[in-house]
Amino acid sequence: MSELYLGLMSGTSMDGIDAALVDFSNTTPQLIDFQTYKYPPHLLEQLHQLCQSSDNEIVHMGEADRIVGRVFAQAVNKLLEHNNILPSQVRAIGSHGQTIRHHPSGAQGFSLQIGDPNTIAVLTGIDVIADFRRKDVALGGQGAPLTPAFHQAVFSDHHQSRVVLNIGGIANITYLPADKNKPILGFDTGPGNTLLDVWCKTHTGKAFDEKGAWAAGGVVDPMLLKGLLSHPYFAETAPKSTGREAFNLNWLQQQIATLPHVIDEHSVQATLVMLTCHSIARQVNLLEDVQQLYVCGGGAQNDFMMECLENELFDCELFNTDELGIHPDAVEAMAFAWFAYAHQHKLAGNIPSVTGARRGAVLGAAFPAL
């Protein structure tokens, strides 16, 4: 008998709602279907505004919370209809929501996601598990990255040490050592696609640089790259996590303004690709026994980025997660289906060596449909 869960995820880049339907009845989770549903343009604009300080924020956040919940529910209903699955056949939905603030450090650290799970439960008729990050933060952790627990469950290998690299808006790595006496590590390496997307949108009108073609026509600027890499986040030790609060268009423009020379737009894009690749490779190359690196997330579709990353890596082979049986775009949403499964089965959803939490814990809260 199948044990179906549905995962919902929208990342820092806000390029759409990823929805994954997963069967956990066997030892290896089986992905039944995966789809991405775009945000309505007016909602996307509202979400971008919420990521910055503004007037009347609480009202705007409350309204957006309900709207995102409705859009997430629509994604669920479309996916179920596409697969002829009834709501009663799904045990629970794991919903990450949409992050609008991530400030996990300090005594009053927090991570805030919107997308009202009560609204999702009511409109789909399915129990929802949500609010996964705040338990880890309450335990002294960063609340991110959480996906290493899922990576460990589905991607670890007893014979070869691996790194799983997710290049979403922010890039993060998971180190899965073959030696089980070594700790699993995971942290955000810095910007993934977030700066690339906003720079591309600003100067070309396109939401993203397809396959990195625009960046490939530029020339990496060493002085700009050095300035970008001087951001204090890169010198911090793990556990650590970051977001668009640190890496955003204003920061990038400030760095460009310090240059003693003019730089063309597509060379800025090329330099941003190298920023992502260099900050990732610098961390991976410190892990001496890594033999394989598997890429997931939107960055896996950027041919220019993958070429640059391969040139930066010293001693490991580069693949994408298709080689392990999961499409690169589906990994994150599938992870949140797993988090719902883990919640229902009272399994820890965090790894203290990754997030810095005092202990492992069952993550999330339940929002019944009835």
VOBA-1610 file (N, C-alpha, C; in pm, whole numbers, padded with zeros to 5 digits, always signed):
BEGIN
Met+00084-00119+00000Met+00000+00000+00000Met+00088+00125+00000Ser+00053+00224-00081Ser+00133+00345-00091Ser+00116+00432+00034Glu+00218+00510+00062Glu+00216+00607+00172Glu+00257+00741+00110Leu+00157+00816+00065Leu+00182+00935-00014Leu+00192+01060+00073Tyr+00293+01140+00043Tyr+00309+01273+00102Tyr+00336+01371-00011Leu+00304+01496+00014Leu+00324+01598-00087Leu+00410+01710-00028Gly+00515+01750-00099Gly+00604+01855-00052Gly+00588+01982-00134Leu+00589+02097-00066Leu+00577+02228-00130Leu+00695+02315-00089Met+00755+02380-00187Met+00874+02460-00160Met+00880+02579-00255Ser+00910+02696-00200Ser+00947+02811-00282Ser+01069+02874-00217Gly+01176+02887-00293Gly+01303+02929-00238Gly+01327+03079-00246Thr+01451+03116-00218Thr+01490+03257-00215Thr+01469+03325-00349Ser+01490+03252-00458Ser+01477+03312-00589Ser+01332+03338-00629Met+01237+03275-00558Met+01094+03295-00582Met+01055+03268-00727Asp+01119+03170-00789Asp+01091+03143-00930Asp+00972+03050-00950Gly+00905+03014-00841Gly+00785+02933-00854Gly+00766+02842-00735Ile+00650+02779-00730Ile+00617+02683-00624Ile+00648+02544-00676Asp+00743+02479-00614Asp+00777+02342-00650Asp+00691+02247-00568Ala+00626+02154-00636Ala+00537+02059-00570Ala+00578+01917-00610Ala+00599+01833-00510Ala+00642+01695-00534Ala+00549+01598-00462Leu+00503+01498-00534Leu+00422+01390-00477Leu+00511+01268-00462Val+00522+01217-00339Val+00623+01116-00309Val+00558+01000-00234Asp+00600+00879-00270Asp+00554+00757-00203Asp+00665+00707-00111Phe+00636+00696+00018Phe+00734+00652+00117Phe+00706+00511+00168Ser+00635+00432+00090Ser+00599+00298+00138Ser+00715+00201+00130Asn+00818+00232+00050Asn+00935+00145+00038Asn+01057+00210+00103Thr+01166+00136+00111Thr+01288+00188+00173Thr+01338+00312+00103Thr+01332+00312-00031Thr+01372+00427-00111Thr+01249+00506-00151Pro+01240+00634-00115Pro+01124+00715-00156Pro+01111+00718-00308Gln+00987+00710-00355Gln+00962+00713-00499Gln+00890+00843-00535Leu+00951+00920-00625Leu+00889+01043-00673Leu+00783+01007-00776Ile+00658+01038-00745Ile+00546+01009-00835Ile+00534+01116-00941Asp+00542+01242-00899Asp+00532+01353-00994Asp+00590+01478-00931Phe+00635+01567-01018Phe+00690+01695-00974Phe+00650+01801-01075Gln+00604+01915-01024Gln+00566+02026-01111Gln+00607+02157-01045Thr+00630+02259-01127Thr+00654+02394-01077Thr+00542+02485-01127Tyr+00486+02563-01036Tyr+00377+02654-01068Tyr+00423+02797-01038Lys+00411+02884-01135Lys+00458+03021-01121Lys+00366+03101-01027Tyr+00426+03193-00953Tyr+00348+03289-00877Tyr+00279+03385-00973Pro+00157+03429-00942Pro+00097+03538-01020Pro+00186+03662-01010Pro+00201+03739-01118Pro+00294+03853-01118Pro+00270+03952-01004His+00143+03982-00973His+00115+04080-00866His+00160+04027-00731Leu+00147+03897-00709Leu+00190+03839-00582Leu+00342+03836-00575Leu+00406+03804-00685Leu+00552+03802-00686Leu+00608+03939-00650Glu+00549+04043-00705Glu+00593+04179-00673Glu+00573+04209-00524Gln+00461+04165-00471Gln+00431+04186-00329Gln+00532+04113-00241Leu+00571+03993-00279Leu+00667+03915-00201Leu+00805+03980-00203His+00846+04029-00318His+00975+04098-00325His+00975+04221-00234Gln+00863+04293-00229Gln+00855+04409-00143Gln+00863+04372+00003Leu+00806+04256+00039Leu+00808+04212+00178Leu+00947+04172+00226Cys+01036+04148+00133Cys+01173+04112+00172Cys+01255+04235+00212Gln+01196+04354+00201Gln+01261+04478+00240Gln+01172+04552+00339Ser+01233+04634+00421Ser+01157+04713+00517Ser+01069+04813+00443Ser+00946+04831+00492Ser+00853+04924+00430Ser+00745+04962+00529Asp+00658+05054+00492Asp+00549+05096+00578Asp+00440+04989+00581Asn+00374+04981+00695Asn+00256+04893+00710Asn+00290+04747+00681Glu+00409+04705+00720Glu+00457+04570+00688Glu+00367+04460+00743Ile+00316+04477+00864Ile+00240+04370+00927Ile+00112+04341+00849Val+00043+04444+00805Val-00079+04424+00726Val-00046+04357+00594His+00059+04406+00526His+00098+04346+00399His+00139+04201+00416Met+00211+04170+00525Met+00252+04033+00549Met+00132+03943+00576Gly+00038+03993+00657Gly-00081+03913+00687Gly-00162+03881+00563Glu-00178+03980+00475Glu-00251+03957+00351Glu-00178+03859+00261Ala-00045+03879+00247Ala+00034+03790+00162Ala+00037+03648+00216Asp+00035+03634+00348Asp+00033+03502+00411Asp-00087+03422+00363Arg-00203+03485+00358Arg-00324+03416+00312Arg-00318+03388+00162Ile-00270+03486+00085Ile-00266+03469-00060Ile-00169+03356-00098Val-00051+03355-00036Val+00044+03248-00064Val-00015+03113-00026Gly-00087+03108+00087Gly-00154+02984+00126Gly-00250+02936+00018Arg-00327+03028-00039Arg-00422+02990-00144Arg-00350+02942-00270Val-00242+03010-00307Val-00168+02970-00427Val-00101+02834-00406Phe-00049+02810-00288Phe+00008+02679-00256Phe-00099+02571-00266Ala-00218+02601-00214Ala-00328+02503-00220Ala-00368+02474-00364Gln-00369+02577-00448Gln-00400+02556-00590Gln-00298+02463-00655Ala-00172+02480-00618Ala-00068+02392-00672Ala-00092+02248-00631Val-00131+02226-00506Val-00162+02091-00458Val-00276+02031-00538Asn-00383+02105-00551Asn-00502+02052-00618Asn-00475+02021-00766Lys-00395+02105-00831Lys-00359+02078-00971Lys-00274+01952-00983Leu-00179+01935-00893Leu-00091+01817-00899Leu-00171+01689-00874Leu-00263+01693-00778Leu-00343+01575-00750Leu-00435+01542-00868Glu-00496+01646-00926Glu-00583+01623-01041Glu-00505+01564-01158His-00385+01614-01179His-00301+01564-01289His-00269+01416-01273Asn-00264+01368-01148Asn-00228+01229-01122Asn-00346+01142-01078Asn-00467+01199-01087Asn-00588+01125-01048Asn-00578+01071-00905Ile-00526+01153-00816Ile-00511+01118-00676Ile-00614+01196-00595Leu-00685+01128-00504Leu-00780+01194-00416Leu-00709+01251-00294Pro-00757+01361-00238Pro-00697+01415-00116Pro-00688+01312-00003Ser-00787+01224+00005Ser-00788+01123+00112Ser-00673+01023+00099Gln-00610+01016-00018Gln-00499+00923-00037Gln-00365+00981+00008Val-00362+01110+00042Val-00237+01176+00082Val-00235+01189+00233Arg-00128+01137+00296Arg-00119+01141+00442Arg-00104+01283+00493Ala-00019+01362+00430Ala+00003+01500+00475Ala+00081+01577+00370Ile+00070+01708+00378Ile+00149+01799+00297Ile+00258+01859+00385Gly+00380+01859+00337Gly+00488+01931+00403Gly+00511+02061+00330Ser+00482+02173+00393Ser+00493+02303+00327Ser+00602+02387+00391His+00703+02420+00311His+00808+02509+00359His+00760+02652+00371Gly+00669+02694+00282Gly+00628+02833+00277Gly+00728+02917+00201Gln+00710+03049+00209Gln+00798+03143+00142Gln+00873+03227+00245Thr+01005+03214+00246Thr+01084+03293+00340Thr+01082+03440+00300Ile+01054+03527+00397Ile+01062+03671+00372Ile+01165+03738+00463Arg+01208+03671+00569Arg+01317+03720+00652Arg+01391+03601+00711His+01523+03613+00716His+01603+03506+00779His+01715+03572+00857His+01695+03585+00989His+01794+03645+01079His+01814+03549+01198Pro+01880+03436+01178Pro+01881+03332+01280Pro+01981+03353+01394Ser+02074+03445+01379Ser+02180+03459+01480Ser+02137+03552+01593Gly+02205+03536+01707Gly+02177+03621+01821Gly+02070+03564+01912Ala+02052+03629+02027Ala+01959+03579+02129Ala+01815+03578+02080Gln+01779+03670+01990Gln+01643+03677+01940Gln+01637+03641+01791Gly+01721+03548+01750Gly+01723+03507+01610Gly+01590+03450+01565Phe+01561+03465+01438Phe+01435+03412+01386Phe+01447+03385+01236Ser+01356+03302+01188Ser+01341+03278+01045Ser+01192+03277+01017Leu+01149+03359+00920Leu+01006+03381+00900Leu+00964+03339+00760Gln+00868+03244+00757Gln+00808+03200+00630Gln+00658+03228+00634Ile+00603+03263+00518Ile+00458+03284+00509Ile+00399+03183+00411Gly+00266+03173+00414Gly+00192+03074+00335Gly+00106+02996+00431Asp-00001+03058+00478Asp-00082+03007+00589Asp-00117+02859+00573Pro-00063+02773+00660Pro-00091+02629+00648Pro-00236+02594+00677Asn-00306+02676+00758Asn-00448+02651+00781Asn-00527+02668+00652Thr-00492+02770+00574Thr-00558+02791+00446Thr-00531+02676+00351Ile-00407+02628+00348Ile-00373+02514+00261Ile-00455+02391+00301Ala-00463+02365+00432Ala-00537+02248+00481Ala-00684+02255+00445Val-00744+02373+00465Val-00887+02389+00438Val-00918+02373+00289Leu-00834+02432+00204Leu-00863+02433+00061Leu-00825+02303-00010Thr-00745+02219+00054Thr-00708+02091-00007Thr-00775+01972+00059Gly-00819+01989+00184Gly-00874+01876+00259Gly-00768+01779+00306Ile-00644+01826+00317Ile-00531+01740+00357Ile-00461+01805+00476Asp-00423+01725+00575Asp-00345+01776+00688Asp-00214+01835+00638Val-00171+01944+00701Val-00049+02013+00661Val+00050+02015+00778Ile+00175+01987+00747Ile+00284+02005+00842Ile+00368+02122+00792Ala+00389+02221+00877Ala+00459+02342+00834Ala+00538+02399+00952Asp+00601+02514+00930Asp+00681+02582+01032Asp+00797+02493+01078Phe+00879+02453+00983Phe+00987+02357+01011Phe+01111+02421+01073Arg+01134+02549+01050Arg+01263+02606+01086Arg+01271+02655+01232Arg+01160+02698+01287Arg+01168+02770+01414Arg+01202+02681+01534Lys+01172+02552+01528Lys+01211+02463+01638Lys+01364+02454+01645Asp+01427+02445+01530Asp+01573+02439+01528Asp+01633+02570+01580Val+01573+02684+01541Val+01621+02814+01591Val+01603+02822+01742Ala+01490+02773+01794Ala+01466+02774+01937Ala+01569+02692+02013Leu+01626+02593+01945Leu+01730+02508+02005Leu+01870+02563+01981Gly+01879+02689+01939Gly+02008+02752+01920Gly+02068+02734+01783Gly+01990+02676+01689Gly+02042+02650+01555Gly+02010+02762+01459Gln+02059+02746+01337Gln+02037+02844+01232Gln+01901+02827+01164Gly+01838+02713+01186Gly+01714+02684+01115Gly+01737+02654+00968Ala+01863+02643+00929Ala+01900+02619+00789Ala+02048+02581+00784Pro+02088+02507+00681Pro+01997+02437+00590Pro+01938+02313+00656Leu+01815+02283+00621Leu+01749+02164+00675Leu+01762+02043+00583Thr+01777+02067+00453Thr+01775+01955+00358Thr+01887+01853+00379Pro+01998+01882+00449Pro+02097+01775+00472Pro+02040+01650+00538Ala+01936+01664+00621Ala+01875+01545+00682Ala+01812+01457+00575Phe+01748+01519+00477Phe+01692+01444+00364Phe+01803+01388+00277His+01905+01468+00250His+02018+01420+00170His+02080+01296+00234Gln+02095+01300+00365Gln+02150+01184+00435Gln+02061+01061+00414Ala+01930+01082+00419Ala+01837+00970+00409Ala+01838+00906+00271Val+01860+00984+00165Val+01843+00929+00030Val+01970+00926-00055Phe+02074+01004-00017Phe+02191+01016-00105Phe+02321+00962-00045Ser+02324+00927+00081Ser+02450+00886+00143Ser+02495+00751+00089Asp+02626+00729+00092Asp+02688+00608+00039Asp+02797+00561+00136His+02800+00432+00166His+02897+00381+00262His+03037+00369+00204His+03050+00380+00074His+03179+00356+00009His+03248+00484-00040Gln+03170+00590-00065Gln+03228+00712-00119Gln+03172+00835-00049Ser+03261+00926-00013Ser+03216+01052+00045Ser+03162+01142-00065Arg+03048+01202-00038Arg+02981+01283-00138Arg+02948+01421-00084Val+02935+01515-00175Val+02877+01645-00145Val+02753+01661-00232Val+02644+01702-00170Val+02524+01740-00244Val+02519+01892-00242Leu+02515+01951-00358Leu+02516+02096-00373Leu+02382+02142-00429Asn+02312+02224-00352Asn+02189+02284-00401Asn+02217+02429-00440Ile+02196+02462-00567Ile+02213+02600-00612Ile+02074+02657-00642Gly+02013+02712-00537Gly+01890+02787-00553Gly+01925+02935-00550Gly+01838+03017-00490Gly+01872+03157-00474Gly+02000+03171-00393Ile+02008+03093-00285Ile+02130+03079-00205Ile+02182+02938-00228Ala+02314+02922-00235Ala+02374+02790-00255Ala+02409+02729-00119Asn+02386+02599-00107Asn+02427+02530+00015Asn+02481+02391-00018Ile+02569+02343+00066Ile+02630+02213+00046Ile+02600+02122+00165Thr+02594+01992+00136Thr+02585+01888+00238Thr+02700+01792+00216Tyr+02782+01773+00319Tyr+02893+01677+00314Tyr+02847+01548+00379Leu+02845+01440+00300Leu+02802+01308+00347Leu+02924+01216+00347Pro+02995+01205+00460Pro+03116+01124+00463Pro+03086+00975+00457Ala+03171+00901+00388Ala+03158+00755+00386Ala+03184+00698+00525Asp+03278+00758+00597Asp+03312+00719+00733Asp+03204+00771+00827Lys+03126+00682+00884Lys+03013+00722+00967Lys+03057+00779+01101Asn+03186+00773+01130Asn+03236+00836+01252Asn+03261+00986+01233Lys+03259+01031+01107Lys+03274+01172+01078Lys+03138+01240+01079Pro+03132+01365+01122Pro+03002+01434+01125Pro+02957+01476+00985Ile+02827+01475+00964Ile+02769+01534+00844Ile+02777+01686+00860Leu+02817+01752+00755Leu+02827+01897+00757Leu+02735+01956+00651Gly+02691+02077+00673Gly+02609+02145+00574Gly+02594+02291+00610Phe+02599+02377+00513Phe+02583+02521+00537Phe+02565+02593+00404Asp+02516+02715+00414Asp+02505+02801+00296Asp+02645+02852+00260Thr+02682+02837+00133Thr+02813+02886+00090Thr+02807+03033+00049Gly+02688+03085+00021Gly+02672+03223-00024Gly+02567+03230-00133Pro+02573+03334-00215Pro+02471+03349-00320Pro+02480+03238-00424Gly+02363+03193-00468Gly+02355+03099-00579Gly+02306+03173-00701Asn+02173+03177-00717Asn+02114+03245-00833Asn+02054+03382-00801Thr+02045+03417-00672Thr+01967+03536-00637Thr+02022+03663-00700Leu+02154+03683-00695Leu+02212+03803-00757Leu+02209+03794-00908Leu+02233+03674-00960Leu+02229+03654-01105Leu+02091+03688-01161Asp+01987+03643-01094Asp+01851+03666-01143Asp+01813+03813-01137Val+01845+03879-01026Val+01804+04019-01014Val+01883+04108-01109Trp+02012+04075-01132Trp+02091+04154-01226Trp+02042+04132-01369Cys+02010+04008-01403Cys+01957+03976-01536Cys+01824+04044-01559Lys+01736+04041-01460Lys+01605+04105-01472Lys+01619+04254-01490Thr+01711+04315-01416Thr+01729+04459-01421Thr+01780+04505-01557His+01866+04425-01620His+01934+04473-01741His+01886+04409-01871Thr+01812+04300-01862Thr+01761+04238-01984Thr+01609+04225-01985Gly+01547+04239-01868Gly+01403+04220-01858Gly+01362+04074-01844Lys+01458+03983-01856Lys+01430+03840-01843Lys+01445+03796-01697Ala+01364+03699-01657Ala+01364+03656-01518Ala+01495+03588-01478Phe+01561+03525-01575Phe+01689+03460-01546Phe+01768+03445-01675Asp+01896+03417-01660Asp+01988+03402-01773Asp+01989+03255-01815Glu+01910+03223-01916Glu+01891+03083-01955Glu+02023+03019-01996Lys+02055+02911-01928Lys+02178+02832-01949Lys+02307+02914-01930Gly+02293+03038-01876Gly+02410+03122-01854Gly+02466+03183-01981Ala+02384+03189-02087Ala+02433+03235-02217Ala+02478+03381-02213Trp+02403+03466-02141Trp+02440+03608-02134Trp+02571+03625-02058Ala+02584+03554-01945Ala+02708+03562-01867Ala+02828+03512-01946Ala+02805+03410-02028Ala+02915+03350-02105Ala+02977+03449-02203Gly+02902+03553-02240Gly+02954+03655-02330Gly+03032+03764-02260Gly+03039+03759-02128Gly+03111+03859-02051Gly+03249+03811-02010Val+03322+03900-01944Val+03456+03870-01896Val+03458+03891-01745Val+03505+03792-01670Val+03512+03804-01524Val+03605+03920-01487Asp+03558+04007-01399Asp+03636+04121-01354Asp+03703+04086-01221Pro+03837+04069-01220Pro+03905+04025-01097Pro+03887+04121-00980Met+03885+04250-01006Met+03872+04347-00897Met+03733+04341-00835Leu+03630+04329-00919Leu+03495+04316-00865Leu+03480+04186-00789Leu+03533+04078-00845Leu+03525+03949-00777Leu+03591+03954-00640Lys+03707+04016-00632Lys+03777+04028-00504Lys+03693+04107-00404Gly+03631+04215-00450Gly+03547+04295-00362Gly+03427+04217-00312Leu+03363+04141-00401Leu+03247+04060-00362Leu+03286+03953-00262Leu+03401+03892-00283Leu+03446+03786-00193Leu+03495+03838-00058Ser+03505+03970-00045Ser+03546+04028+00083Ser+03430+04039+00181His+03309+04003+00137His+03193+04004+00228His+03225+03919+00351Pro+03199+03969+00471Pro+03237+03896+00593Pro+03173+03758+00606Tyr+03061+03734+00537Tyr+02997+03602+00549Tyr+03091+03490+00508Phe+03172+03514+00406Phe+03258+03408+00354Phe+03366+03367+00454Ala+03399+03455+00546Ala+03501+03424+00647Ala+03442+03361+00773Glu+03310+03360+00784Glu+03247+03300+00901Glu+03265+03148+00899Thr+03268+03089+01017Thr+03276+02944+01027Thr+03135+02887+01043Ala+03118+02765+00998Ala+02989+02697+01012Ala+02971+02654+01159Pro+02846+02640+01205Pro+02721+02651+01131Pro+02690+02796+01091Lys+02639+02812+00970Lys+02603+02944+00923Lys+02500+02932+00812Ser+02421+03037+00797Ser+02323+03044+00688Ser+02304+03191+00653Thr+02254+03215+00535Thr+02241+03353+00488Thr+02122+03365+00395Gly+02102+03485+00341Gly+01989+03508+00253Gly+02005+03640+00180Arg+01895+03686+00121Arg+01902+03809+00044Arg+01918+03932+00134Glu+01904+03913+00267Glu+01934+04023+00359Glu+02079+04066+00344Ala+02168+03969+00319Ala+02311+03998+00305Ala+02352+04019+00160Phe+02295+03940+00069Phe+02335+03943-00072Phe+02219+03992-00157Asn+02223+04119-00193Asn+02112+04180-00266Asn+02165+04282-00365Leu+02073+04339-00443Leu+02112+04431-00550Leu+02182+04555-00496Asn+02135+04608-00383Asn+02198+04728-00327Asn+02344+04702-00292Trp+02370+04586-00229Trp+02509+04551-00196Trp+02593+04537-00321Leu+02539+04472-00423Leu+02613+04455-00548Leu+02645+04590-00611Gln+02547+04678-00616Gln+02569+04810-00677Gln+02672+04891-00600Gln+02675+04874-00468Gln+02776+04942-00388Gln+02916+04892-00424Gln+02929+04762-00446Gln+03058+04705-00484Gln+03102+04755-00622Ile+03009+04763-00715Ile+03041+04811-00850Ile+03085+04957-00844Ala+03019+05036-00756Ala+03048+05179-00747Ala+03190+05206-00697Thr+03251+05109-00629Thr+03387+05130-00577Thr+03495+05104-00683Leu+03457+05049-00797Leu+03556+05017-00899Leu+03611+05144-00963Pro+03740+05146-00995Pro+03798+05265-01060Pro+03776+05265-01210His+03701+05168-01260His+03678+05158-01404His+03533+05119-01430Val+03490+05135-01555Val+03354+05099-01595Val+03353+04951-01633Ile+03245+04883-01595Ile+03229+04741-01630Ile+03094+04723-01697Asp+03090+04648-01807Asp+02964+04628-01878Asp+02877+04526-01806Glu+02747+04529-01838Glu+02649+04452-01760Glu+02671+04302-01768His+02704+04249-01888His+02717+04104-01894His+02849+04056-01834Ser+02946+04146-01818Ser+03066+04108-01744Ser+03040+04104-01594Val+02949+04190-01547Val+02905+04177-01407Val+02839+04041-01388Gln+02756+03999-01485Gln+02690+03868-01476Gln+02792+03755-01473Ala+02894+03763-01557Ala+02998+03661-01558Ala+03071+03657-01424Thr+03095+03774-01365Thr+03164+03780-01237Thr+03078+03723-01125Leu+02946+03743-01134Leu+02856+03685-01035Leu+02853+03533-01044Val+02861+03479-01166Val+02871+03334-01181Val+02997+03284-01111Met+03108+03355-01131Met+03233+03313-01069Met+03228+03329-00917Leu+03156+03430-00868Leu+03137+03444-00724Leu+03070+03320-00666Thr+02961+03277-00731Thr+02892+03157-00685Thr+02984+03035-00690Cys+03052+03016-00803Cys+03136+02897-00821Cys+03256+02898-00727His+03320+03012-00713His+03440+03019-00629His+03404+02997-00482Ser+03296+03058-00436Ser+03258+03042-00296Ser+03216+02899-00265Ile+03157+02830-00363Ile+03124+02688-00345Ile+03251+02604-00344Ala+03333+02619-00447Ala+03451+02533-00463Ala+03550+02551-00350Arg+03562+02673-00299Arg+03655+02697-00189Arg+03620+02611-00068Gln+03491+02591-00043Gln+03448+02507+00069Gln+03462+02358+00037Val+03422+02320-00085Val+03429+02178-00122Val+03574+02130-00124Asn+03664+02214-00172Asn+03805+02173-00183Asn+03872+02157-00047Leu+03810+02210+00059Leu+03864+02189+00194Leu+03830+02051+00248Leu+03735+01983+00184Leu+03693+01849+00228Leu+03777+01747+00153Glu+03878+01696+00218Glu+03985+01623+00148Glu+03940+01492+00085Asp+03837+01428+00139Asp+03804+01294+00090Asp+03684+01290-00004Val+03639+01407-00053Val+03520+01409-00140Val+03556+01360-00279Gln+03484+01259-00324Gln+03508+01202-00457Gln+03400+01240-00558Gln+03280+01274-00509Gln+03168+01302-00599Gln+03089+01421-00547Leu+03049+01508-00639Leu+02962+01619-00605Leu+02840+01613-00696Tyr+02723+01616-00634Tyr+02596+01607-00707Tyr+02520+01740-00692Val+02482+01798-00804Val+02419+01930-00804Val+02269+01917-00822Cys+02195+01997-00747Cys+02050+02009-00766Cys+02013+02156-00759Gly+01887+02187-00782Gly+01842+02326-00784Gly+01855+02387-00923Gly+01806+02509-00936Gly+01802+02575-01065Gly+01938+02594-01129Gly+02043+02610-01047Gly+02177+02630-01101Gly+02228+02513-01182Ala+02170+02395-01160Ala+02212+02276-01236Ala+02180+02291-01384Gln+02086+02381-01418Gln+02048+02403-01558Gln+02132+02512-01625Asn+02222+02574-01548Asn+02305+02682-01601Asn+02436+02623-01653Asp+02444+02602-01784Asp+02559+02534-01843Asp+02690+02608-01817Phe+02686+02741-01826Phe+02807+02820-01803Phe+02853+02806-01659Met+02761+02807-01565Met+02796+02791-01424Met+02856+02653-01399Met+02797+02549-01458Met+02849+02415-01437Met+02991+02400-01495Glu+03015+02464-01606Glu+03149+02460-01666Glu+03250+02531-01576Cys+03213+02647-01525Cys+03302+02722-01436Cys+03325+02646-01306Leu+03220+02584-01253Leu+03233+02511-01127Leu+03326+02392-01144Glu+03311+02320-01254Glu+03398+02205-01279Glu+03544+02247-01287Asn+03571+02364-01344Asn+03708+02414-01352Asn+03763+02451-01215Glu+03674+02485-01121Glu+03718+02527-00988Glu+03741+02410-00893Leu+03678+02297-00922Leu+03690+02181-00833Leu+03817+02104-00863Phe+03885+02060-00761Phe+04016+01998-00779Phe+04010+01846-00795Asp+03947+01778-00699Asp+03964+01633-00691Asp+03835+01554-00689Cys+03723+01614-00732Cys+03600+01535-00730Cys+03527+01549-00863Glu+03448+01446-00893Glu+03370+01445-01017Glu+03238+01518-00995Leu+03193+01587-01100Leu+03071+01666-01093Leu+02958+01597-01170Phe+02845+01579-01101Phe+02726+01520-01161Phe+02606+01606-01121Asn+02488+01576-01174Asn+02367+01628-01110Asn+02290+01510-01051Thr+02188+01540-00972Thr+02122+01434-00895Thr+02039+01340-00981Asp+02023+01369-01109Asp+01964+01270-01200Asp+02038+01137-01190Glu+02170+01145-01169Glu+02252+01023-01159Glu+02212+00938-01039Leu+02146+01000-00940Leu+02101+00929-00821Leu+01951+00905-00823Gly+01888+00934-00937Gly+01748+00899-00955Gly+01648+01009-00923Ile+01695+01131-00893Ile+01602+01240-00862Ile+01637+01361-00947His+01540+01413-01019His+01562+01530-01104His+01612+01646-01018Pro+01712+01723-01064Pro+01768+01831-00983Pro+01665+01933-00935Asp+01562+01959-01015Asp+01461+02058-00976Asp+01367+02006-00867Ala+01361+01874-00849Ala+01262+01815-00759Ala+01314+01791-00618Val+01444+01802-00597Val+01503+01759-00470Val+01447+01837-00351Glu+01440+01969-00361Glu+01396+02050-00247Glu+01251+02021-00209Ala+01162+02016-00307Ala+01021+01988-00276Ala+01005+01847-00221Met+01080+01754-00277Met+01076+01617-00227Met+01123+01612-00082Ala+01221+01697-00048Ala+01269+01702+00090Ala+01159+01741+00186Phe+01072+01834+00145Phe+00968+01877+00239Phe+00852+01777+00246Ala+00836+01694+00145Ala+00748+01578+00162Ala+00808+01485+00268Trp+00940+01468+00263Trp+01009+01383+00362Trp+00999+01442+00502Phe+01006+01575+00515Phe+00993+01637+00646Phe+00855+01612+00705Ala+00751+01613+00621Ala+00617+01579+00669Ala+00613+01433+00715Tyr+00673+01346+00634Tyr+00683+01204+00671Tyr+00757+01188+00804Ala+00869+01259+00819Ala+00949+01250+00941Ala+00869+01299+01061His+00793+01406+01044His+00710+01458+01154His+00608+01354+01197Gln+00541+01294+01100Gln+00437+01196+01131Gln+00494+01073+01199His+00618+01039+01167His+00682+00919+01224His+00777+00952+01338Lys+00773+01076+01387Lys+00853+01121+01502Lys+01002+01102+01480Leu+01047+01136+01360Leu+01189+01130+01327Leu+01248+01271+01332Ala+01372+01280+01377Ala+01438+01410+01381Ala+01455+01464+01239Gly+01426+01591+01222Gly+01437+01652+01089Gly+01556+01744+01075Asn+01631+01761+01182Asn+01750+01846+01174Asn+01874+01765+01212Ile+01990+01816+01175Ile+02118+01754+01210Ile+02197+01859+01287Pro+02219+01840+01419Pro+02285+01942+01499Pro+02423+01984+01448Ser+02498+01891+01389Ser+02630+01927+01336Ser+02620+02020+01216Val+02501+02027+01157Val+02478+02116+01043Val+02426+02252+01089Thr+02318+02251+01167Thr+02252+02378+01201Thr+02307+02443+01327Gly+02374+02364+01412Gly+02422+02418+01539Gly+02322+02407+01652Ala+02209+02339+01629Ala+02110+02320+01735Ala+02168+02232+01846Arg+02115+02248+01966Arg+02166+02173+02080Arg+02137+02024+02068Arg+02032+01987+01994Arg+01997+01847+01978Arg+01912+01831+01854Gly+01897+01705+01812Gly+01803+01675+01706Gly+01660+01688+01757Ala+01567+01714+01668Ala+01429+01734+01709Ala+01333+01703+01595Val+01212+01661+01633Val+01103+01651+01536Val+01063+01793+01498Leu+01065+01823+01371Leu+01039+01959+01324Leu+00898+01974+01270Gly+00847+02095+01278Gly+00718+02126+01218Gly+00604+02120+01318Ala+00493+02177+01276Ala+00369+02173+01353Ala+00257+02126+01262Ala+00158+02059+01322Ala+00049+02001+01244Ala-00071+02095+01237Phe-00129+02102+01117Phe-00249+02183+01093Phe-00352+02093+01028Pro-00441+02034+01107Pro-00537+01936+01052Pro-00635+02000+00954Ala-00677+01922+00858Ala-00777+01970+00761Ala-00916+01978+00823Leu-00942+01893+00922Leu-01076+01888+00984Leu-01083+01979+01105
//
